[in-house]
Every structure is written in structure tokens, then in C-alpha cells.
């Protein structure tokens, strides 16, 4: 079963080109938040131990103790998360572990204001409620955003993606005879790019969507193909890609040979 694509997950560059980004999944983000929360509580417990020891040896008194307690909460739950997130450019120890990074909803880098808002709201939804409020918010938002993200306008982007295997299409046997007489005209760059992207991601599509997209692409490409073969739409797209690749390779070879001849003549003069 394919996962529906949420239009809000699309990020556009300055040239209005869609950038393929993916938010970090709910469970992976929860795991990263659990790691960060454990570090925050660990720092606070370390401070409480240090404060108790300083009280015991008489270095500080009760009047200073209250101020230090408030300072410890601010440092451990607000200052440290903000500094770490800024230093690691949107990452924390937990996000490094799960492969996530905090970015703005438009895909840009998050700054101090975003980190401060997230940390400040995180005191309530992460530390004071032991993550319960953050879990509820993340479970009901499309990008697993907690309250701090919704207020700051950020989300956790997945930066650790699977390595893509380069696609090298091979001419289908059923279309080898047609390929010898086929004439494939130059296609618009946008259509050629869509065909290439479809062939790269076809294996991860549902059968219904895969067949529908293949038929639509063949319909658009039929204007540039002569003669029209009777073949499976996806196989025809592969054959078109192979023919275009071979044509471009021959054109480059001819251009290189011509440049070599011109260069040779100039050197001999």
C-alpha cells in the first residue's frame, strides 16, 4: 500500500523547483527526543548532586541554593538545548543518532529564534510532562511536529536517506526490432526528466499508480515517437530512454571527434 503524499511536504527552491525532502518519522523522532530528554535530566541530576555536595561542605548556603536551582533548570532545559542545536546546525545528540535535523517549514535553516522557542515550549511539553504532550502533538500532525515546532514554524527533516542505486536502463528484448527503425525526436526537458524520475522510483510505487503514471507518460511522449509500437507502457519508456541515451552519446562522440580534428589542424599550422 502506497503512502499518500501530503502537499505540505513539498518545499520549493528560489527558482520554484520542488525539492524532495522527507520529515523524520514519528517513532524515530520520539526516540531522538527520548535521548535528548535523558541527557537533560542527567545534567540536572548531576547539578543536584554537585549542589548537595557544595551545601554539605559549606561553600553555599540556603539563600543561594534557591537561585542555583532555578539557574540549573534554565541551563539544563533551555540554554544547553539551544546552544547544541545552533552549534550542530539544527541537530542534537538524539537527532544525530536517528538521522534528523530541525529546519524551517520552507526548508531553510533554523536560527536562534526557532531554537529558543522550541526549547522554551519544550520545558512544558517535554520535561514537565515527561514527553506526554509532545507525543500527543506529534501523533496528530503530518510531520510529527510538537507544539514547539508548530509555534516556531519548524519540523524535523530526515537527512539520513537510503543510498540510491544508479539506474542503467537496458533495451527490452521485445522492442529491439522496433528500436532499429524508431525515430525519437527531442523531448521537452521537463517530460524527459519526469520519465527518468518515474523509472528510478517505479519499484517503490503501488501497482495501480505505477501503471497509471506509465500510461500518462507514454501518452505525452507519443508525439515524439515514430512509429508507434504496441508494447507495455513501462517497457516503451525504458526503450525511449535507451534510444535517447545512445543518441546523446553519438552526438558527444561526433562533437569530440570534430574538436580533435580542428585542434590537430591548428597544432600543425
Secondary structure, DSSP 8 states (H G I E B T S, - for coil): ------GGG-EE-TTS-EE---B--HHHHHHHHHHHHHHHHHHHHHHHHHHHHHHHHTSS-HHHHHHHHHHHHHIIIIIHHHHHHHHTTS--HHHHHHTEEEEETTS-B--HHHHHHHHHHHIIIIIITTTHHHHHHHHTSTT---HHHHHHTEEEEE--------------GGGHHHHHH-EE----HHHHHHHHHHHHHGGGS-HHHHHHHHHHHHHHHGGGEES-----HHHHHHHHHHHHHHHHHHHHHHHHHHHHHHHHHHHH-
